[in-house]
Amino acid sequence: MSAGASGGRRGLSRFGAADRIVPPGAQSARSVGVMAAILAFFAVVALALALAAGRLAESWAGELAETATLQIFTDEPDVEDQARAALNVLRTTPGVRSVRMIEVEEQRALLEPWLGPEAALDGLPLPLLIDVGLDPAAFDRESLELRLAAEAPAAVFDDHSAWRGPLVLTAERLRVFALASLGLLALCFAAALSLAAHAAIAASGQVIQTLRLVGARDGFVASAFTRRFALQAGTGAAVGTALGLVLLAL
């Protein structure tokens, strides 16, 4: 136990000694720390926004997967018979949770924000609409469409798949964007850290030459600079991450 503690103290002592040989003015500590903080801040914000947008798109796609619309155009001569037949088919179809007729007044209210309050909606030939709630796990679209074609051929079933596809694709693209942003920021951070380290070593050429004269090996000198820069970069990244999390929590 005492030997392990002694070895730990010697390691810490060597670490401190190596750190102290780096000239404070040559390490560009402030610039490295600030750069790391900025990059970490943008990484946190970009990742959070991309993932949040992806989850929102998935949520919308999931909600659309649980709803559908059936419409029957009013210019059909037997529109009421077609509507009754369609309602009967829907109510006896596995996977259909709910069926609700959408009144004409409700359709006009939905169209008003798009067409404006002054639009002549009274003369607009609106179809009969039926709102359908679905259980995606138990619903079979092909079976329903076959029954509708036989019993209510004027009915048109829309399961919103044309809307779901782009939403799912958007969610996937946002995930890729988040990962690409993190990768790009990591590359920028590595490049900036490397440039700063090379600049500090170049500016400390006289100090390094003196250390070599007294017997210091290149690995010892390089590790001293590396540790100092890593410490400053880690501190800056922690601060930037904390600031990003605080911003997201507001």
N, C-alpha and C positions, 0 to 999 in steps of 0.2 A: 504493500500500500504506500509506504514512504517512498519507495523507489519510483512508483508511478507518479506520485505527487511531485517528486523532485524533477522527473523528466518533463512533466507538464510545465513546471516553473521555468525550466531551461528553455522549453519551446517558446513560451511567452516572452522570455527575455530576448531570445534570438529574434523573434518577430518584432519586438519593440526596437531593438538595435537596428534591424534592417530598415524599419520605417524611418528612424531618425536620420539615416544617411541621405534621405531624399531632401534636397533643398526646398523649403516651403514655397519659395517664389517660382520654382521650376516645375512644379507639379500641375499647374493650371487647375487647381482643385475646384475653384469656384466655377469656372466655365464648364468643367465636366459635370459637377453636381447640378448646375442649372440646366444643362442640356439633358441630363438624365431625367430630371424632374419634368421638363416640358414634354419629352417623348413619352414618359410613363403616363402623364396626364392625358395626352391625346390618345394613347393606346386604350386606357380605361374607358374614356368617353366613346371612342369609335366602336369598341367591342360591345359596350352596353347598348348603344343606340342600334347597332346592327342586329344584335340578338333580340332586343325588344321589338323591333320592326318585324323580324322573322316570326316571333311568337304571335304578334298581332295578325300577320297574314295567315298563319296556320289556324288561329282561332276563327277568323272569318271563313276560311275554307271549310273548317269543321262545322260551323253553323250552316253554311250553304249545303253541306252534304246531308244535313238533317231536314232540309226543306225542299219543296218542289212546288211547281205551279201547273195547273191544268187549265187550258183555255178553250172555249168554244165560241166561235164567231157568231154574232147575232144575225147575220144575214142567212143563216141556215133556216130552212123552212120549219124544221122540227126541232128547234133549239131547246125547247123545254124537255122534250122526250130524250134528247141526247144528254142533257144535263142530268136528268134523273138516272139514266143508264150509267153515266160516268160516275155519279156519286155511289151507286150500288156497287160498281166494280171496285172503286177505291176502298169502300168500307169492308169489302170481303177479300181484300188482298193482303197476304202476310207481309209484315214490315211497314204497313201504313199505320201510324200512330193516331193521327187526327186528320179530319177533313172539315174545311170551313169555307162557305161561300163568301166571296169578297163583294160587298155591296157596291152599287154604282157610285154612291156618294163617297165611299172610301177610295175608290179608284180615282175619282176626280180630285180628291184631296191629295193623293199621291202625285198626280200629274201637275197640279197647280204650281209647285215650286219650280218646275222645269219649263212650263208653258206660260206662266205668268197669270195673275189673278184676272186679267182682262181677256183671256182667251175664251172663245166660245166653246166651252166644254160640253154644253147641253146638246149641241148638234154633232158631237164627236161619236162615231159608232164604236162604243167600247165592247169588248168581248165579255162573255161570262167567265169569271175567274174563280178558281177553286184553290185555296191554299192547302197544301198537303204536308203534314208532318211525317217524317220517315225515321225508321230504325235502319241505318245503313247496313248493319250486320245481317238483318233478316230480309231486306228488300231485294226483289228481283225485277229489274226494270224491263227486261225482255218479256217476261211473263205478263207483266202489266200491260205493255204495249200490244201484245197479241190479243189480250182480252178486250182492250179498248178498241182495237181495229175491228173486232167482231161485233161488239155491242154498242159502241159509241164512236163510229168512224170519224166524226167531225171533231173529236176532242184531240188536242195537241198537248202532249206531256213534256214538260221542261224540268229537268232535275238540276239545272244551274251548273252543269258540268263545264259549259263554256266559260263560266266565271271562275270556277274552282281551279282549273288548270293554270291560268296565269297567276293566281294567288300562291299556289304551291310553288310554282317556278320562281316567283319573287322571293319567297321565303328561302329557297335554296340559294339563290343569288346573293341574298343578304348575308347568309352564313359564309359563303365563299369570300364576300367582300370583307367580312370581319377577320377571317383568317389571313387574307392577303394583306390587310392593313397591319395586323400584328407582325406578320413577316417582314413587311417593308420597314416598319418602325424599328424592329430588331436589327435589320441590316444597317439602317441609318445610325442606330446607337453604336453598333460594333465599329462601323467606319469612323464615326466621330471619336470614339474612345481610342482607336488605333492611331488616328492622326494626332490627337492630343498627347498620347504617350510618346510617339516619335518626336514631336516637337519638344516635349519636356526633356527627353533624353539628349536631343541635339543641343538644347540650351545648357545642359549640365555636363557637357563634354569634359570640361576641366575637372569637375568633381569626380567623374567616373575614371578619368585618367589617374587621378591621385589615389583613388581606391584600388586601382589595379597595381599601382606601385607598392602599396602596402600589403598586397597579397590577396585582395578580394577577387573572387572568381566572377566571371560574367553572369553565371546563373544566380549568384547571390544578389548582384546589383539589379538584374532584370526582375527578380522576384520582389525586391523592395519597391521598385516603381510600380509593378503590377498590383501589389497589395494596396499601395496608397491610392491608385486610381480606382481599383475595385471598391474600396471603402467609400470613396467620394461618390462613385457612380451608384452604389447601393443605397447610400443615404439619400441622394437626389431622387432615385427611383421610388423609394419609400414615401418621400414627401409628395412627389407627383401623383402617386397612386392614391394616397390619402386625400389629396385635394380633389382628385377626380371622383372618388367615392362620396365626398362631402357634397360636391356639386350635384351628383345624381340623387342624393338623399333629400335635396331641397324640394 
